[in-house]
Amino acid sequence: MTALEPVFDGEFLQARLWLPDRETTALYVTFRQWVPEPGRFEDRGVVRRALAAGLAHLHIQSRENDWFLNPETVALEDSLRATRARFLTARALGFSMGAFAALRFSAALRLNQALLVSPQVSLFPGLVPWEDRYPEAVAFDPVAGDLARHARKTLAGVVAFDPFHRLDTLHARDIMALFPGIRPAALPFGGHPGTAALAQAGGFRALQRLSLSSRLRAPEVIRLHRDLRVTSPRYWRERAGALLGRNRPAEAAIALDRIEALLPSPQEG
């Protein structure tokens, strides 16, 4: 029977640990991503695929879209260190703000590996003056959010991003400069996060399976995107937008036709 343990219960941050029904030495960590309506914790369940594979699952949430930086950040780190001491290895999956959290807490969690999808290296204007998408950036703490100071420099893994999203590409570039063990998986017209088209085509479970493996490789993420992208309206929409921006209307029209062909026909009557 699956056991649930509260690791951290705060006003701003929460962490829950699920244990498989057998002894394990491996920890799998996920993080809440940016949400359009923050202000409460999600009643999110366990990743049962992780338990079935014999890994414990730790899910970490921030109540607000604050990039996990608030008065409870240090206390959460202490709890994560204590939890991580129970395992030999740890790997993580994060999307956007959640991928930043995977980097930010990689030292406290002593992460061995992470699949990071469209993460931010920072929101501090002094470091990323080109980042203009998030109004929450005005409250970003440049000291608490400094990955050069707080993250695990030896972290290995993959950063997946859409190379046609300029800002995501800049973030990925700076992250790889900080973490030499992180390899790029460029997913053209994947959207934000970079696996959005892949997920729309039904590939999330396969992506999750890759993140659970202790031998995650960038070519596998790229191959999954290539195999599924043509069945995703999101892929063709992103492609059409990029082609129109490059003044290639004929090719954009072909992409738009593909979207129409993929969308379900309206019900008659």
C-alpha positions as CSV (number, residue, x, y, z in Angstrom):
1,M,0.0,0.0,0.0
2,T,1.3,3.5,-1.0
3,A,2.5,5.5,2.0
4,L,2.1,9.3,2.0
5,E,4.4,11.5,4.2
6,P,4.2,15.3,4.6
7,V,7.7,16.6,4.1
8,F,6.9,20.3,4.5
9,D,3.7,22.1,5.3
10,G,4.0,25.9,5.1
11,E,1.9,28.9,4.2
12,F,3.7,29.3,0.9
13,L,5.4,26.0,0.2
14,Q,4.4,22.4,0.4
15,A,6.1,19.1,-0.2
16,R,4.6,15.6,-0.2
17,L,6.4,12.2,-0.4
18,W,4.9,9.0,-1.6
19,L,6.7,5.7,-1.0
20,P,6.4,2.5,-3.0
21,D,5.3,-0.7,-1.4
22,R,8.9,-2.0,-1.4
23,E,12.3,-0.7,-0.3
24,T,13.8,1.9,-2.6
25,T,17.0,3.9,-2.9
26,A,15.8,6.2,-5.7
27,L,13.8,9.5,-5.4
28,Y,11.8,11.1,-8.2
29,V,11.0,14.8,-7.7
30,T,8.4,16.9,-9.5
31,F,7.5,20.6,-9.1
32,R,4.4,22.7,-9.7
33,Q,4.7,24.9,-12.7
34,W,3.4,28.4,-13.3
35,V,-0.4,28.4,-13.1
36,P,-2.9,31.1,-14.4
37,E,-4.8,31.2,-11.1
38,P,-2.4,30.8,-8.1
39,G,-3.3,31.3,-4.5
40,R,-3.9,27.8,-3.3
41,F,-2.1,24.4,-3.3
42,E,-3.3,21.8,-5.8
43,D,-4.6,18.5,-4.6
44,R,-2.1,16.8,-6.8
45,G,-1.7,13.0,-6.6
46,V,1.2,10.7,-6.9
47,V,3.0,9.8,-10.1
48,R,2.1,6.1,-10.0
49,R,4.4,5.3,-12.8
50,A,7.3,6.3,-10.5
51,L,6.1,4.0,-7.7
52,A,5.6,1.2,-10.2
53,A,9.2,1.6,-11.3
54,G,10.3,1.4,-7.6
55,L,11.0,5.1,-7.0
56,A,9.7,7.3,-4.2
57,H,7.9,10.4,-5.5
58,L,8.3,13.8,-4.0
59,H,6.1,16.6,-5.3
60,I,6.9,20.2,-4.3
61,Q,4.5,23.1,-4.7
62,S,4.5,26.9,-4.3
63,R,1.2,28.5,-3.6
64,E,2.0,31.5,-5.6
65,N,3.8,32.1,-8.9
66,D,6.9,33.3,-7.0
67,W,9.4,30.9,-8.5
68,F,9.5,29.1,-5.0
69,L,11.3,32.2,-3.5
70,N,9.5,33.4,-0.4
71,P,10.1,33.5,3.4
72,E,9.9,29.6,3.6
73,T,12.5,28.8,0.9
74,V,15.3,28.2,3.4
75,A,13.2,26.1,5.7
76,L,12.0,24.0,2.8
77,E,15.6,23.4,1.8
78,D,16.4,22.0,5.3
79,S,13.5,19.6,4.9
80,L,14.6,18.5,1.5
81,R,18.1,17.8,2.7
82,A,16.8,15.6,5.4
83,T,14.5,13.7,3.0
84,R,17.2,13.3,0.4
85,A,19.5,11.6,3.0
86,R,17.2,8.6,2.9
87,F,18.0,7.8,-0.8
88,L,21.0,7.0,-2.8
89,T,20.0,8.8,-6.0
90,A,17.5,11.5,-7.1
91,R,16.2,12.7,-10.4
92,A,13.7,15.4,-11.3
93,L,11.2,16.7,-13.9
94,G,10.1,20.3,-14.1
95,F,8.4,22.6,-16.5
96,S,9.0,26.4,-16.8
97,M,8.8,27.8,-13.2
98,G,8.9,24.2,-12.0
99,A,12.1,23.6,-14.0
100,F,13.7,26.7,-12.4
101,A,12.7,25.2,-9.0
102,A,14.5,21.9,-10.0
103,L,17.6,23.9,-10.6
104,R,17.2,26.1,-7.5
105,F,16.8,23.1,-5.2
106,S,19.2,20.8,-7.0
107,A,21.9,21.2,-4.3
108,A,19.5,20.7,-1.4
109,L,18.1,17.6,-3.2
110,R,21.6,16.5,-4.5
111,L,19.9,15.8,-7.8
112,N,21.8,13.5,-10.0
113,Q,19.7,14.2,-13.1
114,A,16.9,16.5,-14.3
115,L,14.7,16.9,-17.3
116,L,14.2,20.7,-17.5
117,V,11.5,21.9,-19.9
118,S,11.8,25.6,-20.8
119,P,13.3,26.8,-17.5
120,Q,14.3,30.3,-16.6
121,V,17.8,31.0,-15.4
122,S,16.5,34.0,-13.5
123,L,13.9,36.7,-13.6
124,F,16.2,39.4,-12.2
125,P,16.3,42.3,-14.7
126,G,19.9,42.9,-14.0
127,L,20.7,39.4,-15.2
128,V,18.1,38.8,-17.8
129,P,17.1,42.3,-19.1
130,W,15.5,40.7,-22.2
131,E,12.9,38.7,-20.1
132,D,9.6,40.6,-20.2
133,R,6.9,37.9,-20.0
134,Y,6.3,37.7,-16.2
135,P,4.9,40.5,-14.1
136,E,6.0,38.5,-11.1
137,A,9.6,39.4,-11.9
138,V,9.2,42.7,-10.0
139,A,9.3,40.6,-6.7
140,F,12.1,38.2,-7.8
141,D,14.8,38.0,-5.2
142,P,18.1,38.0,-7.0
143,V,20.0,36.6,-4.0
144,A,17.6,33.8,-3.1
145,G,17.2,33.0,-6.8
146,D,20.8,33.0,-7.7
147,L,21.5,29.6,-9.4
148,A,25.2,30.2,-9.4
149,R,25.1,30.4,-5.6
150,H,22.4,27.8,-4.7
151,A,22.3,25.1,-7.4
152,R,24.4,21.9,-7.8
153,K,27.0,22.7,-10.5
154,T,27.5,19.0,-11.3
155,L,23.9,18.4,-12.2
156,A,23.4,16.3,-15.3
157,G,20.4,16.1,-17.6
158,V,18.6,17.7,-20.5
159,V,17.1,21.2,-21.1
160,A,14.3,21.0,-23.6
161,F,13.2,24.2,-25.4
162,D,11.7,25.5,-28.6
163,P,14.5,27.2,-30.5
164,F,12.0,29.5,-32.2
165,H,11.1,30.9,-28.8
166,R,13.9,33.5,-28.5
167,L,13.6,34.0,-24.7
168,D,13.4,30.3,-23.9
169,T,16.5,29.8,-26.0
170,L,18.4,32.6,-24.2
171,H,17.5,31.0,-20.8
172,A,18.6,27.6,-22.0
173,R,21.9,29.0,-23.2
174,D,22.7,30.6,-19.9
175,I,21.6,27.5,-18.0
176,M,24.0,25.4,-20.0
177,A,26.8,27.8,-19.3
178,L,26.2,27.4,-15.6
179,F,25.7,23.6,-15.7
180,P,28.2,21.9,-18.1
181,G,26.4,18.5,-17.6
182,I,23.1,19.8,-19.0
183,R,22.6,19.0,-22.7
184,P,20.2,20.7,-25.1
185,A,17.1,19.2,-26.7
186,A,15.9,21.7,-29.2
187,L,12.3,21.0,-30.1
188,P,11.3,23.2,-33.1
189,F,7.8,24.6,-32.8
190,G,7.2,22.8,-29.5
191,G,5.8,26.0,-27.9
192,H,6.1,27.0,-24.3
193,P,6.9,24.9,-22.5
194,G,8.9,23.3,-25.2
195,T,7.1,20.0,-24.9
196,A,3.6,21.5,-25.3
197,A,3.2,20.2,-28.9
198,L,4.5,16.8,-27.9
199,A,2.1,16.6,-25.0
200,Q,-0.9,17.6,-27.1
201,A,0.0,14.7,-29.4
202,G,-0.3,12.3,-26.4
203,G,3.4,12.1,-25.6
204,F,3.4,13.2,-22.0
205,R,3.5,9.6,-20.6
206,A,6.4,8.8,-22.8
207,L,8.2,12.0,-21.8
208,Q,7.6,11.2,-18.1
209,R,9.0,7.7,-18.7
210,L,12.2,9.2,-20.1
211,S,12.5,11.4,-17.0
212,L,12.2,8.4,-14.8
213,S,15.1,6.6,-16.4
214,S,18.5,7.0,-14.8
215,R,20.0,7.3,-18.3
216,L,18.2,10.3,-19.8
217,R,19.6,11.4,-23.1
218,A,18.8,14.5,-25.2
219,P,18.5,12.5,-28.5
220,E,15.7,10.5,-27.0
221,V,13.7,13.6,-26.1
222,I,14.3,15.0,-29.6
223,R,13.2,11.7,-31.2
224,L,10.0,11.6,-29.2
225,H,9.2,15.2,-30.4
226,R,9.9,14.2,-34.0
227,D,7.8,11.1,-33.9
228,L,4.7,12.9,-32.6
229,R,4.8,16.6,-33.7
230,V,3.0,16.2,-37.0
231,T,-0.1,15.1,-35.2
232,S,-0.2,18.1,-32.9
233,P,-2.2,21.2,-33.9
234,R,0.0,23.2,-31.5
235,Y,3.1,22.3,-33.6
236,W,1.6,23.5,-36.8
237,R,0.2,26.6,-35.1
238,E,3.7,27.5,-33.8
239,R,5.2,26.7,-37.2
240,A,2.7,28.9,-39.0
241,G,3.4,31.8,-36.7
242,A,7.1,31.5,-37.2
243,L,6.7,31.3,-41.0
244,L,4.5,34.3,-41.1
245,G,7.0,36.2,-39.0
246,R,9.6,35.4,-41.6
247,N,7.3,36.6,-44.5
248,R,6.8,33.1,-45.9
249,P,3.0,33.1,-46.3
250,A,2.7,30.2,-48.7
251,E,4.4,27.8,-46.3
252,A,2.4,29.2,-43.4
253,A,-0.8,28.5,-45.3
254,I,0.2,24.8,-45.6
255,A,0.8,24.7,-41.9
256,L,-2.6,26.2,-41.2
257,D,-4.2,23.7,-43.5
258,R,-2.6,20.9,-41.4
259,I,-4.2,22.4,-38.3
260,E,-7.6,22.3,-39.9
261,A,-7.1,18.7,-41.0
262,L,-6.2,17.7,-37.5
263,L,-9.0,19.4,-35.6
264,P,-12.2,17.4,-35.1
265,S,-15.1,18.2,-37.5
266,P,-17.9,20.2,-35.9
267,Q,-20.9,18.1,-34.9
268,E,-23.9,18.3,-37.3
269,G,-27.4,19.1,-36.1
